[in-house]
Amino acid sequence: MTTSVGDIDAFIDMLRAACDDKPMNDQLEKLLSMPDDKRQALVRKWVDDMVTAKAPHDLIEAVACLVDDKVAEKAYEVIYNCKRQGRWRMR
C-alpha cells in the first residue's frame, strides 16, 4: 500500500500551521515558488540538516514531501489560498 502525503499528519499540520502563521506562510511560499531544481536541493539540504540535528522523524518526513514537484505545487496552492483569504492569526 502506497502512502500519500495526505496520510502524513505532520505534512498536513505543517500546511495548517502555514495557514495560521503569516511569517511561516511567507517562508514556505518563498521556498515553494523557487524553480524545481533549486527547491529540491534546498529541501534535501534541510532534511539532511534535520537528520543530523536528530529532529523528530515526523517533521523530517513532512519537509521531505516538498521534494516532489507535484506535492510542492499543491502545497503552494494551499498556502497561497490561505494568504488570499487572510486566514492567519495576528499575534
ABEGO torsion letter per residue (X at the ends): XBBBAAABAAAAAAAAAAAABAAAAAAAAAAAABBAAAAAAAAAAAAAAAAAAGBBAAAAAAAAAAABAAAAAAAAAAAAAAAAAGABBBX
